[in-house]
Amino acid sequence: MTKNEQSYVSAISEIEEILRSLDTENVDIDRLATDVQKAAELIAFCRDRLASTQTEVERIVSSFD
């Protein structure tokens, strides 16, 4: 799935999955940096999606004024 096809819900699910894997006593040290990097990218995607949605909602609501 490319970044453009990623949904907010699937990104949140993937972040939660990464967090669950990091919350165990058996953290795979060889994957730790990769997992943290992926989580950071997903968080940035979610923040961007929230910001663009907020802008769109504000535009829609202001059209009623």
LINDATA-V546069 format. One record per backbone hydrogen bond with DSSP energy under -1.0 kcal/mol. NH is the residue of the N-H (numbers start at 1). CO is the residue of the C=O. If there is no record, write none. Layout:
NH/CO
NH/CO
This chain:
6/2
11/7
12/8
13/9
14/10
15/11
16/12
17/13
18/14
19/15
20/16
21/17
22/18
23/19
29/27
31/28
35/31
36/32
37/33
38/34
39/35
40/36
41/37
42/38
43/39
44/40
45/41
46/42
47/43
48/44
49/45
50/46
51/47
52/48
53/49
54/50
55/51
56/52
57/53
58/54
59/55
60/56
61/57
62/58
63/59
64/61
65/62
